[in-house]
Amino acid sequence: MKAATEAVGATTLPVRSASVAARPRRSPVRGSWRAFVFGVDACMLGLAVVFSDLGAGRAGVPPAPVLWLLALPALTIAILAARGLYRPRLFVRVLDELRAVVTSAAVAAMVVLSLRVLVADDPWVAAQTARLWAFASVYLVAGRAVLAWSELQARRNGESFRPTLIVGAGKVGRMTARRLLAHSEIGLRPVGFLDKEPLDADDGLPVLGASWDLERVAAEHRIEHVVLAFSTAPQRVLLRLVERCQRLGIEVSVVPRFYEKVAGHIGVEYLGGLPLVTAEPSNPRSWHFGVKYALDRVVAAALLLLVSPLMLGAAVAVLLSLGRPVFFRQLRVGRDGKTFWMVKFRTMRGRPDVAGEADADWADQELSGGDLEEAVAEERRTRVGCFLRRFSLDELPQLWNVLVGEMSLVGPRPERMHYVERFQGSIYRYAERHRVKSGITGWAQVNGLRGKTSLADRVEWDNYYIENWSLWLDVKILLLTMLAVVSWRPAD
């Protein structure tokens, strides 16, 4: 039976739909993803075995027995499969994936090494195993890096995506759609909403029906993914909708209630069939952060020694182009609301104590909706200042702030006192950023939230960083900063 509908403006709302179950046509590339990635890993490991064995003589190491040469690649693939690295993924996180590949190969090498030591008395066991592990790691990383780059490019160019339906056209559902549209690299392209009582908003995406229209909409738009985002439908209706998605072979993601407090570390315990979900966010007062801050000082000291010639050259260039003072000092707010003098190289003409440097003019827009006066700041910058800011060299003096314990290498960017006082009352969760030390770079910055971007979004990413902190996350942010520094400059 055909669905009867009523047209209301640009939105089509169904009266009732007698759905026809239809399984969406799946992408042949995505359907064969597991086999494709497996094949690439197998080829890379095969090349590692061949070249490791061929070059063994030149390295002064006798060739390893064939059995053990094949054991390490086979075990590596088994570990990768056990860790879920052959499943299609929503997000392509290159650094996380490469770390998982290297550690999986290392675990396989340790197992092979232990077994060989147990069954044979061969003085070359360690050298042969370490050599094969090094080759396997390099080849696997190369293969996975090319795959990840190719997939990201395909997603950004619109060549690879999953048509996505969002259940719930309220505030959270609309925000989810905007985020997915802004980040095509995720690979989920929203085509519309399902909601009986949608929020009246004009964001370019239609409301395609209500929950009873799932099968029809899925067939018409070849839906491959559904996101549940705070629909007004009753729980029993949403549960049935999830079951219908599973029957259709459609993946389902859920935006949880209290999503602001859901950290990456989650514990689940069961009372019969009732799950108790416990969020386990990082504690900024724990000893883990003490280790982080201690490492910050050690690394800052080493970096100051390493880049001291570069800083000396920058100081001379500023002195010749602007005169004294060479450094710009500004009072900023850090951990627990304490203030400190943040140091940078001067990049603009005028007296720093009067006109300021790199003024946070975007803040006025955030608070009042006014237009930004970027031209004024651009006119005040010297050619030396533009160069320093282009490559973020003006930030190098902040290594001193890290060394003396006022800042961290990674953390939320610090802001000035009078802006903080205004932001705390108007920007959601702004004050929670001050649970940790401010950073030279941060999770928000490496995710594109730099310069004159939404402050509310920055705060959201900053709090995510705090609640999901780990040493690896810091390392990843520093690596991403180094990769991005040639193409962006901080504006605060």
JOGI-V197043 format. One record per helix or strand. SS is the DSSP state (hx for helix, st for strand). FROM is the first residue (numbers start at 1). TO is the last residue. Records with the same first field share a line. If there is no record, write none. Layout:
# JOGI-V197043
SS: FROM-TO, FROM-TO
This chain:
# JOGI-V197043
st: 4-8, 11-16, 162-167, 188-194, 206-209, 225-228, 251-254, 266-271, 274-279, 327-333, 339-345, 348-348, 381-381, 408-410, 415-416, 439-441
hx: 28-31, 33-54, 66-82, 94-119, 125-156, 171-182, 184-186, 211-221, 235-248, 259-261, 287-322, 335-337, 352-355, 362-368, 374-380, 383-390, 393-395, 398-403, 417-426, 430-435, 443-446, 455-467, 471-484
